[in-house]
Amino acid sequence: MNIRALTGFLDPGWPLEPRLIASMATGLKAARDALAQAGYMVQTLRLAMPPPAEMTKRVPPGERVDLAGQLEAECFVQGLDYAALGPVLPDEPDGFGVIPDILAATENIFASALFADPEGGLNLQAAAAIGQVIHQIATIAENGFANLRFAALANVPAGSPFFPAAYHRVGMPAMAVATEAAELAVDALRDVPSPATARRRLVSMIEAHAASITRVLQPIATENEARFLGIDFSMAPYPEHVRSIGTALEDFGVPAAGLPGTAAAFAYLADCLDQAQFQRTGFCALLLPVLEDATLAARAGNELSISDLLLCSTLCGAGLDTLPLPGDTTPEALTALLVDVGAIALRLNKPLTARLMPIPGKAAGDPVHFEFPYFADSRVMALPAQPLGGLLASAGTLDIKPHRS
C-alpha cells in the first residue's frame, strides 16, 4: 500500500511568511523519510491553507492570483509538490470569478469552492457560480485537464488530506495522511470462502496499516509543533486493475461495476471501512474517481452512469470525482448536477465533492486519453441534465436538514 499524500495544514500569512512554510516542509520531509523506513512509499508532499477569506490577514479576491503564484514558488523552493488554496466561501460572490485565473497562472496549485454546509444550507447562487467556473476552467487547456485542480465542496469540513478538498481552519498547524489503499480491498476478496472472512481480512489490514502509520507520525508531528489529525483511509485507486475499487466490486460478484449488485457490494466494502478502528480525518469513504480507476474507466459510459455514481455517494462514497463530460456541457447542466450533490450531502450529513471535467470537442461516448500517469483511458460520460427552473433557479438557499429516524 502506498501513501498518496502527506498533507500539512497551516496559515502561511499574507504576505507569505516563508519560515512557516519551511518549518512545515521540514516536518513533512521527516515524516516521509520515517514512513519510507517503515515500508511506505509517499508519493507527494502537500500544503493546505485556510479559506483566503478566513486567514489571519484576509486575502481579497483581487490578490489571490498573486497569492497562488507566490505560494507555488515557495513550495518549489521548499520541495513541496502541491498546495491548495482554501475554498471560496458561499458569501463571497467575487471570489468565484478569480478561480480560473488562479489555475491558468499556476501548474501545482489546487482550488475549491464551498456551496453547501449545515449552517448556511445549499446556496443556489454559489452552485450556479461554480457551474460557470467549471465551464470556464475547461477552456484553460485544450483537453480540459485544468479541472483536475478544482472541486466543488458540499458539507466538507477542514482536515481532509485529499486534494482538491483539503483546507485548514485557523489554529495550530497540523498533518494528515491520505492513503492509496484500493488494493487492500482487492487483496481482501481474493480466495475467501465467505463475506465474513473477507470483512475480517479487510478490517485487519486497515487497522494494521493505520497503527503502523500512526506510530511513525504522531511523534514527528509533536516534534514539529503540529497536530496529527489522523488518516483519511478512503482507498484511493491507481489506474491498474489490481489497485481498483471497481475491481474489488467485481471480485465481490458484480458482473460489471454499475450493473445491479453494485450498490450492495459498495455498501459492504464501505461498512468494512467503517468497522475499522483508527484515528480518522477527512472522508474515510470509498473514492470512485472514474479516470483514476482502471475498471471504472473501462465501464464509464456503458455499464456505469453518473446516476450510479450518485447512488454510491449515498452509501459512503465521496461524491463525483474526475468525471469526463461532453465539451458542450452547459454551466446550467453542471449546476443542476451540483445541486443534487449538495442536497445528498446535507440530507445524509456527509461530505461530498464534485470534480467535473468537461472535455472540449468531445461528445458522450468519445474515447478519452490523457498523458498523465494517474489517469486511465476511458470515454466521455453522458450528462442528461437540463437547466433548472422555478425555485431551484432562484438565488436563494435550500435549508436541508439531516434525516431524522
TIDRENLUM-160133 format. One line per field, with one value per residue (C-alpha): residue number from 1; residue in three letters; x, y, z. Coordinates in nm, 3 decimals. Example, Ala and Ser with C-alpha at 12.3 -4.5 7.8 and 13.67 -1.06 7.14 Angstrom:
REM TIDRENLUM-160133
seq: c(1 2)
type: c(ALA SER)
x: c(1.230 1.367)
y: c(-0.450 -0.106)
z: c(0.780 0.714)
This chain:
REM TIDRENLUM-160133
seq: c(1 2 3 4 5 6 7 8 9 10 11 12 13 14 15 16 17 18 19 20 21 22 23 24 25 26 27 28 29 30 31 32 33 34 35 36 37 38 39 40 41 42 43 44 45 46 47 48 49 50 51 52 53 54 55 56 57 58 59 60 61 62 63 64 65 66 67 68 69 70 71 72 73 74 75 76 77 78 79 80 81 82 83 84 85 86 87 88 89 90 91 92 93 94 95 96 97 98 99 100 101 102 103 104 105 106 107 108 109 110 111 112 113 114 115 116 117 118 119 120 121 122 123 124 125 126 127 128 129 130 131 132 133 134 135 136 137 138 139 140 141 142 143 144 145 146 147 148 149 150 151 152 153 154 155 156 157 158 159 160 161 162 163 164 165 166 167 168 169 170 171 172 173 174 175 176 177 178 179 180 181 182 183 184 185 186 187 188 189 190 191 192 193 194 195 196 197 198 199 200 201 202 203 204 205 206 207 208 209 210 211 212 213 214 215 216 217 218 219 220 221 222 223 224 225 226 227 228 229 230 231 232 233 234 235 236 237 238 239 240 241 242 243 244 245 246 247 248 249 250 251 252 253 254 255 256 257 258 259 260 261 262 263 264 265 266 267 268 269 270 271 272 273 274 275 276 277 278 279 280 281 282 283 284 285 286 287 288 289 290 291 292 293 294 295 296 297 298 299 300 301 302 303 304 305 306 307 308 309 310 311 312 313 314 315 316 317 318 319 320 321 322 323 324 325 326 327 328 329 330 331 332 333 334 335 336 337 338 339 340 341 342 343 344 345 346 347 348 349 350 351 352 353 354 355 356 357 358 359 360 361 362 363 364 365 366 367 368 369 370 371 372 373 374 375 376 377 378 379 380 381 382 383 384 385 386 387 388 389 390 391 392 393 394 395 396 397 398 399 400 401 402 403 404 405)
type: c(MET ASN ILE ARG ALA LEU THR GLY PHE LEU ASP PRO GLY TRP PRO LEU GLU PRO ARG LEU ILE ALA SER MET ALA THR GLY LEU LYS ALA ALA ARG ASP ALA LEU ALA GLN ALA GLY TYR MET VAL GLN THR LEU ARG LEU ALA MET PRO PRO PRO ALA GLU MET THR LYS ARG VAL PRO PRO GLY GLU ARG VAL ASP LEU ALA GLY GLN LEU GLU ALA GLU CYS PHE VAL GLN GLY LEU ASP TYR ALA ALA LEU GLY PRO VAL LEU PRO ASP GLU PRO ASP GLY PHE GLY VAL ILE PRO ASP ILE LEU ALA ALA THR GLU ASN ILE PHE ALA SER ALA LEU PHE ALA ASP PRO GLU GLY GLY LEU ASN LEU GLN ALA ALA ALA ALA ILE GLY GLN VAL ILE HIS GLN ILE ALA THR ILE ALA GLU ASN GLY PHE ALA ASN LEU ARG PHE ALA ALA LEU ALA ASN VAL PRO ALA GLY SER PRO PHE PHE PRO ALA ALA TYR HIS ARG VAL GLY MET PRO ALA MET ALA VAL ALA THR GLU ALA ALA GLU LEU ALA VAL ASP ALA LEU ARG ASP VAL PRO SER PRO ALA THR ALA ARG ARG ARG LEU VAL SER MET ILE GLU ALA HIS ALA ALA SER ILE THR ARG VAL LEU GLN PRO ILE ALA THR GLU ASN GLU ALA ARG PHE LEU GLY ILE ASP PHE SER MET ALA PRO TYR PRO GLU HIS VAL ARG SER ILE GLY THR ALA LEU GLU ASP PHE GLY VAL PRO ALA ALA GLY LEU PRO GLY THR ALA ALA ALA PHE ALA TYR LEU ALA ASP CYS LEU ASP GLN ALA GLN PHE GLN ARG THR GLY PHE CYS ALA LEU LEU LEU PRO VAL LEU GLU ASP ALA THR LEU ALA ALA ARG ALA GLY ASN GLU LEU SER ILE SER ASP LEU LEU LEU CYS SER THR LEU CYS GLY ALA GLY LEU ASP THR LEU PRO LEU PRO GLY ASP THR THR PRO GLU ALA LEU THR ALA LEU LEU VAL ASP VAL GLY ALA ILE ALA LEU ARG LEU ASN LYS PRO LEU THR ALA ARG LEU MET PRO ILE PRO GLY LYS ALA ALA GLY ASP PRO VAL HIS PHE GLU PHE PRO TYR PHE ALA ASP SER ARG VAL MET ALA LEU PRO ALA GLN PRO LEU GLY GLY LEU LEU ALA SER ALA GLY THR LEU ASP ILE LYS PRO HIS ARG SER)
x: c(0.000 0.129 0.054 -0.096 -0.015 0.131 -0.053 0.045 -0.214 -0.126 -0.196 0.114 0.029 -0.022 0.224 0.360 0.592 0.847 0.968 0.626 0.622 0.983 0.903 0.610 0.820 1.085 0.827 0.670 1.008 1.096 0.763 0.821 1.165 1.032 0.746 0.990 1.186 0.859 0.799 0.560 0.622 0.494 0.401 0.356 0.405 0.128 0.030 -0.326 -0.432 -0.740 -1.002 -0.839 -1.132 -1.056 -0.679 -0.535 -0.498 -0.784 -0.676 -0.926 -1.017 -0.812 -0.491 -0.547 -0.373 -0.062 -0.105 -0.125 0.181 0.393 0.274 0.364 0.713 0.772 0.655 0.901 1.184 1.085 1.038 0.660 0.475 0.135 -0.057 -0.428 -0.584 -0.871 -1.219 -1.407 -1.699 -2.064 -2.096 -1.812 -1.951 -1.644 -1.425 -1.560 -1.458 -1.085 -1.057 -0.999 -0.732 -0.557 -0.548 -0.440 -0.149 -0.018 0.052 0.066 -0.197 -0.539 -0.858 -1.207 -1.537 -1.791 -2.159 -2.339 -2.292 -2.520 -2.522 -2.584 -2.775 -2.743 -2.658 -2.814 -2.631 -2.297 -2.382 -2.459 -2.134 -1.940 -2.109 -1.974 -1.630 -1.606 -1.720 -1.453 -1.174 -1.237 -1.106 -0.768 -0.618 -0.729 -0.806 -0.994 -0.729 -0.723 -1.047 -0.839 -0.726 -1.070 -1.353 -1.692 -1.738 -2.063 -2.058 -1.681 -1.505 -1.142 -0.879 -0.903 -0.557 -0.701 -0.683 -0.861 -1.080 -0.802 -0.814 -0.725 -0.908 -0.719 -0.528 -0.232 -0.056 -0.141 -0.051 -0.261 -0.225 -0.415 -0.378 -0.381 -0.539 -0.781 -0.553 -0.635 -0.997 -0.885 -0.648 -0.911 -1.153 -0.903 -0.975 -1.200 -1.482 -1.730 -1.814 -1.735 -1.382 -1.335 -1.453 -1.211 -0.924 -1.001 -1.061 -0.743 -0.539 -0.672 -0.614 -0.262 -0.154 -0.322 -0.149 0.189 0.144 0.018 0.313 0.550 0.378 0.245 0.588 0.709 0.408 0.467 0.836 0.737 0.473 0.185 -0.123 -0.154 -0.510 -0.516 -0.559 -0.807 -0.831 -1.050 -0.895 -0.787 -0.712 -0.430 -0.503 -0.420 -0.683 -0.510 -0.542 -0.903 -1.220 -1.405 -1.209 -1.296 -1.666 -1.648 -1.444 -1.724 -1.963 -2.093 -2.085 -1.964 -1.938 -2.260 -2.488 -2.738 -2.547 -2.307 -2.482 -2.476 -2.107 -2.019 -2.215 -2.043 -1.692 -1.785 -1.918 -1.592 -1.409 -1.648 -1.575 -1.200 -1.066 -0.810 -0.765 -0.981 -0.981 -1.132 -1.377 -1.286 -1.518 -1.476 -1.343 -1.476 -1.260 -1.357 -1.040 -0.808 -0.958 -0.885 -1.200 -1.433 -1.275 -1.348 -1.712 -1.779 -2.046 -2.154 -2.248 -2.154 -2.351 -2.347 -2.667 -2.485 -2.210 -2.465 -2.622 -2.284 -2.240 -2.533 -2.361 -2.038 -1.895 -1.714 -1.902 -1.839 -1.470 -1.283 -1.592 -1.516 -1.809 -1.905 -1.731 -2.062 -2.193 -2.351 -2.293 -2.665 -2.634 -2.333 -2.528 -2.817 -2.578 -2.409 -2.745 -2.812 -2.468 -2.528 -2.872 -2.738 -2.454 -2.686 -2.969 -2.730 -2.492 -2.185 -1.903 -1.921 -1.722 -1.770 -1.467 -1.623 -1.419 -1.591 -1.356 -1.360 -1.452 -1.567 -1.919 -2.074 -1.916 -1.597 -1.269 -1.067 -0.689 -0.461 -0.082 -0.098 0.021 -0.270 -0.539 -0.666 -0.817 -1.193 -1.483 -1.697 -1.999 -2.341 -2.491 -2.865 -2.926 -3.141 -3.137 -3.321 -3.638 -3.876 -3.746 -3.436 -3.331 -3.350 -3.064 -3.192 -3.090 -3.228 -3.232 -3.196 -3.160 -3.031 -3.282 -3.442 -3.536)
y: c(0.000 0.345 0.679 0.922 1.234 1.370 1.697 1.982 2.237 2.593 2.961 3.086 3.451 3.727 3.845 3.492 3.407 3.165 3.048 2.898 2.705 2.596 2.467 2.262 2.129 2.012 1.818 1.662 1.552 1.395 1.213 1.093 0.956 0.780 0.625 0.505 0.326 0.164 0.038 0.302 0.496 0.853 0.986 1.358 1.623 1.883 2.203 2.317 2.666 2.815 2.981 3.309 3.498 3.341 3.377 3.578 3.856 3.819 3.793 3.978 3.815 4.068 3.949 3.574 3.521 3.677 3.462 3.148 3.239 3.319 3.006 2.787 2.940 2.897 2.534 2.466 2.612 2.400 2.075 2.054 1.909 2.079 2.339 2.402 2.740 2.711 2.721 3.024 3.061 3.095 3.450 3.598 3.612 3.800 3.504 3.261 3.459 3.457 3.078 3.023 3.296 3.123 2.790 2.947 3.123 2.813 2.444 2.299 2.499 2.348 2.539 2.469 2.637 2.556 2.576 2.373 2.338 2.266 2.627 2.804 2.536 2.476 2.811 2.807 3.121 2.968 2.644 2.845 3.037 2.712 2.578 2.882 2.832 2.468 2.565 2.835 2.623 2.365 2.616 2.674 2.369 2.207 1.878 2.027 1.897 2.203 2.095 1.823 2.102 2.226 2.077 2.192 2.111 2.018 1.975 1.914 2.013 2.111 1.843 1.609 1.543 1.464 1.739 1.948 1.924 1.988 2.304 2.430 2.626 2.895 2.741 2.517 2.368 2.005 1.697 1.420 1.119 1.024 0.657 0.487 0.172 0.032 -0.268 -0.372 -0.429 -0.635 -0.841 -0.900 -1.051 -1.287 -1.659 -1.615 -1.857 -1.606 -1.235 -1.264 -1.382 -1.100 -0.849 -0.977 -0.964 -0.613 -0.464 -0.628 -0.488 -0.137 -0.140 -0.281 -0.019 0.262 0.162 0.148 0.487 0.648 0.518 0.679 1.013 1.115 1.184 1.361 1.590 1.668 1.740 1.986 2.162 2.032 1.824 1.482 1.487 1.122 0.915 0.950 0.582 0.646 0.370 0.584 0.375 0.377 0.310 -0.061 -0.331 -0.473 -0.132 -0.054 -0.021 -0.119 -0.444 -0.506 -0.456 -0.706 -0.955 -0.940 -1.066 -0.769 -0.866 -0.517 -0.206 -0.010 -0.309 -0.421 -0.551 -0.258 -0.080 -0.392 -0.460 -0.094 -0.072 -0.386 -0.252 0.085 -0.084 -0.275 0.057 0.190 -0.108 -0.044 0.138 0.414 0.789 0.933 1.255 1.362 1.146 0.790 0.674 0.487 0.703 0.643 0.869 0.747 0.846 0.725 0.376 0.136 -0.071 0.225 0.399 0.091 0.079 0.455 0.544 0.182 -0.006 0.284 0.610 0.933 0.822 0.510 0.725 0.946 0.634 0.526 0.874 0.794 0.473 0.618 0.741 1.075 1.229 1.264 1.257 1.305 1.262 1.308 1.506 1.633 1.952 2.123 2.070 2.399 2.578 2.527 2.148 2.146 2.350 2.103 1.818 2.015 2.087 1.714 1.655 1.931 1.800 1.448 1.585 1.784 1.531 1.249 1.477 1.355 1.530 1.516 1.674 1.718 1.728 1.753 1.761 1.881 1.794 2.042 1.888 1.559 1.411 1.138 0.804 0.951 0.796 0.987 0.974 1.191 1.181 1.160 0.857 0.871 0.852 0.551 0.562 0.598 0.753 1.063 1.009 1.143 1.412 1.418 1.739 2.039 2.391 2.418 2.622 2.758 2.793 2.586 2.860 3.132 3.297 3.166 2.892 2.545 2.477 2.097 1.919 1.563 1.278 1.204 0.844)
z: c(0.000 -0.093 0.066 -0.185 0.017 0.335 0.378 0.605 0.717 0.815 0.765 0.576 0.631 0.379 0.266 0.282 0.568 0.413 0.755 0.828 0.501 0.552 0.901 0.772 0.483 0.729 0.926 0.618 0.483 0.817 0.812 0.457 0.547 0.854 0.660 0.394 0.665 0.775 0.421 0.283 -0.035 -0.007 -0.350 -0.273 -0.006 0.003 0.178 0.252 0.360 0.526 0.306 0.193 0.345 0.686 0.701 0.988 0.735 0.488 0.124 -0.101 -0.434 -0.630 -0.458 -0.480 -0.814 -0.661 -0.351 -0.563 -0.769 -0.464 -0.284 -0.581 -0.598 -0.225 -0.234 -0.515 -0.307 -0.007 -0.201 -0.165 -0.464 -0.445 -0.248 -0.207 -0.151 0.092 -0.059 -0.179 0.061 -0.045 0.089 -0.120 -0.476 -0.603 -0.509 -0.767 -1.073 -0.991 -0.965 -1.340 -1.333 -1.042 -1.223 -1.552 -1.380 -1.196 -1.250 -0.900 -0.714 -0.640 -0.566 -0.437 -0.356 -0.086 -0.181 0.086 0.461 0.759 0.883 0.554 0.363 -0.010 -0.169 -0.517 -0.628 -0.528 -0.711 -1.026 -0.991 -0.959 -1.273 -1.456 -1.302 -1.415 -1.764 -1.786 -1.640 -1.913 -2.169 -1.999 -2.171 -2.496 -2.320 -2.024 -1.784 -1.557 -1.387 -1.220 -0.985 -0.885 -0.679 -0.558 -0.189 -0.013 0.365 0.359 0.683 0.716 0.765 0.468 0.321 -0.025 -0.287 -0.409 -0.096 0.156 0.364 0.709 0.976 1.163 1.451 1.523 1.218 1.151 0.945 0.795 0.566 0.251 0.158 -0.180 -0.046 -0.305 -0.342 0.015 -0.087 -0.387 -0.171 0.098 -0.152 -0.311 -0.249 0.053 0.144 0.284 0.321 0.692 0.615 0.365 0.625 0.888 0.642 0.520 0.864 0.994 0.702 0.752 1.127 1.095 0.841 1.034 1.357 1.186 1.020 1.340 1.544 1.296 1.254 1.594 1.748 1.434 1.437 1.805 1.744 1.472 1.683 1.473 1.548 1.391 1.256 1.153 0.839 0.557 0.461 0.160 -0.051 -0.343 -0.653 -0.906 -1.276 -1.263 -1.224 -0.914 -0.745 -0.832 -0.627 -0.945 -0.950 -0.584 -0.662 -0.946 -0.742 -0.485 -0.751 -0.953 -1.325 -1.413 -1.198 -1.247 -1.303 -1.035 -0.737 -0.739 -0.453 -0.234 -0.297 -0.247 0.078 0.207 0.141 0.289 0.600 0.639 0.634 0.898 1.124 1.131 1.436 1.374 1.413 1.136 0.943 0.614 0.419 0.526 0.248 -0.080 -0.361 -0.712 -0.931 -1.276 -1.459 -1.181 -1.157 -1.445 -1.402 -1.353 -1.652 -1.864 -1.750 -1.775 -2.026 -2.069 -1.752 -1.523 -1.535 -1.340 -1.165 -1.046 -0.900 -0.725 -0.576 -0.440 -0.294 -0.065 0.052 0.194 -0.132 -0.151 -0.443 -0.815 -0.899 -1.229 -1.444 -1.817 -1.957 -2.305 -2.409 -2.484 -2.130 -2.026 -1.696 -1.626 -1.665 -1.434 -1.179 -1.184 -1.106 -0.829 -0.665 -0.639 -0.486 -0.232 -0.138 -0.078 0.134 0.358 0.382 0.476 0.670 0.485 0.296 -0.083 -0.363 -0.736 -0.965 -1.310 -1.631 -1.950 -2.237 -2.529 -2.862 -2.712 -2.713 -2.499 -2.586 -2.735 -2.615 -2.357 -2.320 -2.106 -2.090 -1.712 -1.512 -1.266 -1.538 -1.729 -2.077 -2.068 -2.258 -2.215 -1.989 -2.086 -1.862 -1.939 -1.745 -1.831 -1.682 -1.353 -1.330 -1.072 -0.720 -0.800 -1.045 -0.781 -0.597 -0.267 -0.028 0.032 0.405 0.409 0.742 0.800 0.802 1.138 1.213)
